[in-house]
């Protein structure tokens, strides 16, 4: 029997009362199961953190000695228990080390996706479809009007200008994917990386991911070469240099509002769009879908009378 209160939303985050642990808590807790290392899912200071090895590495870089009291790194497909709940990680395809969390209790399988995408991306482990009774899915882009374009077609847009480009990108996950895409599809571009992104690039390489060619940002190179330079910067730097001269601005994101007032729109998302969410539901074959991290109303309307959809947020 599916337990309606198996996962509940609290001010601290998603709580499983039957295992007495939190999924991606927003405050330090005793037992934290962390799907991936982005700051809106992984905070420092918890006593016990269960995650993949890559997520542990990213968290230790970001939070240093305050990352956690103890880490319990688990491999994909390795089952472990917290109290009476059996937990197994499966690749989520979002960033390196990102995991879906399968929780089994009293014969019922609850699958928490965390953030995910199902399209190919050689900078991280590919998404795995896992059957479950309850699919707890992110719904960031759960809108029938949202269809993410091909990332290859998007990155090739940068070939349409010879001018230098300031490219905004999240430091962890998106930047490493963008460096790979630039190397493969924009071979005339010289890729330079902001210093705050470099440690995450190095961690990717430590885990065997071939990022491609890049260099630490050099102001002189950018100043003396007015063509073919791509300077990859984190969002804070991108937004603080909104009047940067002699560069074309672009920001790699699925959000439309981040494409405004840029010279080039660059719709590259690391989240599932509407079609991908529907495909995931079809292959997971759940009896119920619970939605998080977005608006699940349109999914609820789409499946009305066919599948129970519960909006948790």
Buried (B, 14 or more C-beta within 10 A) or exposed (E): EBBEEBBEEEEEBBBBEBBBBBBBBBEBBEBBBBBBBBBEBBBBBBEBBBBBEBBBBBBBBBBEEBBBEEBBBBEBEEEEEBEEBBBBBBBBBBBBBBBBBBBBBEEBBBBBBBBBBBBEBEBBBEBBBBEBBBBBBBBBBBBEEBEBBEBEEBBEBBEEBEBBBBBBBBBBBBBBBBBBBBBEBBEEBBBBBBEEBBBBBEBBEEBEBEBBEBEEBBEEBBEEEEEBBBBBBBBEBBEEBEEBEEBBBBBBBBEEEBBEEBEBBBBBBBBBBBBBBBBBBEEBEBEBBBBBBBBBBBBBEBBEEEBBBEBBE
